[in-house]
């Protein structure tokens, strides 16, 4: 797999509908996590920065999982719409 193919695959996986949870406040900062990707979390100083940081964290998590032989990448959980 070439580097560009690998990057395209990472971007395709990140674009899946993974749940993203942002919590915190302006005083202490914001924690951003992708619960379906165990251990994938980051922090940002603002509510706008946290999701962008999470995007980078998810890309790194997925790339790491792809590097480990046989490490499965979890699928996003289905979200019920009411």
C-alpha positions in Angstrom: 0.0 0.0 0.0 1.4 3.4 -1.0 1.5 6.3 1.4 -1.3 8.1 -0.5 -3.5 5.0 -0.5 -2.9 4.6 3.2 -3.8 8.3 3.8 -6.9 8.0 1.7 -8.0 4.9 3.7 -7.4 6.7 7.0 -9.5 9.6 5.8 -12.3 7.2 4.7 -12.3 5.5 8.1 -12.3 8.8 10.0 -15.2 10.0 7.9 -17.4 7.2 9.3 -20.1 8.3 11.8 -18.1 7.7 14.9 -19.5 9.3 18.0 -17.5 12.3 19.2 -17.9 13.6 22.8 -16.8 17.0 23.8 -16.9 18.0 27.5 -15.5 20.8 29.6 -15.6 24.5 29.9 -13.7 27.7 29.1 -11.9 27.7 32.4 -10.5 24.2 32.4 -10.5 23.5 28.7 -12.3 20.8 26.7 -11.8 17.1 26.5 -12.7 15.5 23.2 -13.0 11.7 22.8 -14.1 9.1 20.3 -15.5 6.4 22.7 -15.7 3.7 20.0 -11.9 4.0 19.5 -10.6 2.9 22.9 -8.1 5.4 24.3 -8.7 8.0 21.5 -8.9 11.3 23.2 -7.4 14.8 23.2 -7.9 18.2 24.7 -8.4 21.7 23.4 -8.4 25.1 25.0 -11.7 26.1 23.2 -14.9 24.4 22.2 -13.9 25.1 18.6 -10.4 23.7 18.9 -11.3 20.4 20.6 -13.1 18.8 17.6 -10.2 19.7 15.3 -7.8 18.1 17.8 -10.0 15.1 17.9 -9.8 14.7 14.2 -6.0 14.5 14.4 -6.2 12.1 17.3 -8.6 9.8 15.4 -6.3 9.8 12.4 -3.3 8.9 14.6 -5.3 6.2 16.4 -6.4 4.6 13.1 -3.0 4.8 11.6 -1.6 3.1 14.7 -4.2 0.3 14.6 -3.5 -0.2 10.9 0.2 -0.6 11.7 -0.4 -3.3 14.3 -0.9 -6.5 12.5 -4.4 -7.9 13.0 -5.5 -4.9 15.2 -9.2 -4.4 14.2 -10.6 -0.9 13.7 -14.0 -0.8 15.5 -17.0 0.1 13.4 -19.1 3.1 14.6 -22.2 2.1 16.6 -25.5 2.6 15.0 -27.3 5.7 16.4 -31.0 5.5 16.8 -32.9 8.5 15.4 -36.1 9.4 17.1 
